[in-house]
Amino acid sequence: MKRKKKHEDHVDESWLIPYADILTLLLALFIVLFAASEVDNEKFEKISDAFNSELQGGTGVLEHEAAVENFEDTSPIPKIGEANPSDGEQNEISQEQDQKELKKLQEKIEAYIEDRGLAPRLQTELINKGLLLKIKEGVLYASGSADISRESRTTAVEISNLLVTDPPREILIEGHTDNVPATSEQFPSNWELSSARAINFMKILLENKELDPKKFSATGYGEYQPIASNVTPTGRAENRRVSVLISNYPQSK
């Protein structure tokens, strides 16, 4: 009789033990690295000592020099009496300087207005958003028109020279009308009329190559932002205007 040799298939699983040890060590390493990002250097050194002692007899894997970099502000604390303004105080100083510069610009524009005899058809006003230059309708446009006359173009060009600042400021051109409806074919409503006036005026300003077009914008408000009553002719004349807002410089946060 032939003896049947009994075969038993046994998979060699001896590799699982070192593999499991490696996984355990890697997991421990990642846990330590994660914990190190949340703790201070002293705690990290204690953890380092413990793992080095257990894993490699206190050497190699986690040396103390590898502690997480300290990103805290190490600048010296000022002594009593030394100036160390907070961000808010720095902003206030910057705003104060900005207002001084706008005041000088206002005085320059006012001198131009007086020299040209344009008061009160041109007026300036310092507001929260910056310096506002208000130009009455008759200075630039005929009634119901968005075309700027040759004489008015000269005024616009001279105004453009006054708007050159270093660094450039944001400039917003605003067109406004009274509440009398615009009914022409070209301007069927006051929206079109106010917008066209603002854009046409802006185009002339930007013929000055010292001005940055990226700093300019134009918008029309129609009759919806009056500065006087539309009941009287005088009030309506006040409302028919183009405004040039010379903005404050942005403040750092």
Secondary structure, 3 states (H helix, E strand, C coil): CCCCCCCCCCCCCCCHHHHHHHHHHHHHHHHHHHHHCCCCHHHHHHHHHHHHHHHHCCCCCCCHHHCCCCCCCCCCCCCCCCCCCCHHHHHHHHHHHHHHHHHHHHHHHHHHHHHHCCCCCEEEEEECCEEEEEEEHHHHECCCCCCECHHHHHHHHHHHHHCCCCCCCCEEEEEECCCCCCCCCCCCCHHHHHHHHHHHHHHHHCCCCCCCHHHEEEEECCCCCCCCCCCCHHHHHHHCEEEEEEECCCCCC
